[in-house]
Amino acid sequence: MSADDIDDSSAPLIEHLAELRTRIMVSLGAFIVAMVICFTIWNPIFHFLTQPICISLAERSQECHLVLIKLQEGFFVAMRISIFGGFVLSFPIIATQMWRFVAPGLYKNEKGAFLPFLIASPVMFFLGAAFAFYVIMPMAYSFFLGFQEINADPATAKDAGILFQGSMEEYLSLTIKFIIAFGLSFQLPVLLTLMGKAGLVSAAGLGAVRKYAVVAILVLAAIATPPDVPSQVILFTVIYGLYEISILLVRRVEKKREADLRAQGLWVEEDDYDEDDSGEEVK
């Protein structure tokens, strides 16, 4: 390779690096702006996130109060809300920048295959987060609050009462863990369908390992939810349902691929192959 060839090949690389830098700067700028916005309204966001615990406390005729265990705890709670909220708020811009950087290097059919998954992923994450927030978390917090022992008349009580006085930071940490865990769990159909489109998994293969998937989902349900049976049953039912939906989606992808290959005259039935005496497949 001559020196001119090296210079010509380095030019596109420099252009790609310059474009990547631009995309990263735009994404970072969007994240910083969104984080600042969330920091200015972190209090209403935190009040929204406390709805599950406040509803559970109201059912027990208790006031909803969270305390500051450490002096700096309130500031760190505000920062965590700002970072988490900033990423969620700026994600459409970040995803758009990623797509605009990757899309020019893809063929038209590859763009058509990848773009639906790019759209479906945040939608499924939002559904998982909403399911955790409105279904699982109220049940979980109600279960945890059941370990309180509130004395009806403290003046005549002989035993010490047990009253919930939650930390802001601990509550926010647990809530975010629930949201992220369920949001990622709802990515299962997107991930398996994308793998099916790439030929990494098949509907028959997913069906064959169904019993192992059931065990894995049961373990996940036991880890991701508190040790109360209703929450575990709900989570298992939802994720197993998503697994079965994934099998249907992968089968649909396979049928579409078969139809395309048949239209091009490239599809070959497995029955068309026989084994010769040496054990090798021949047509």
Secondary structure, DSSP 8 states (H G I E B T S, - for coil): --HHHHHHHHHHHHHHHHHHHHHHHHHHHHHHHHHHHHHHTHHHHHHHHTHHHHHHHHHTT----EE-SSTTHHHHHHHHHHHHHHHHHHHHHHHHHHHHHHGGGS-HHHHHHHHHHHHHHHHHHHHHHHHIIIIIHHHHHHHHHTT-B--S-TTT--S--B---EEHHHHHHHHHHHHHHHHHHTTHHHHHHHHHHTTS--HHHHHHTHHHHHHHHHHHHHHHS-S-HHHHHHHHHHHHHHHHHHHHHHHHHHHHHHHHHHHTT----GGG-EE-TTS-EE-
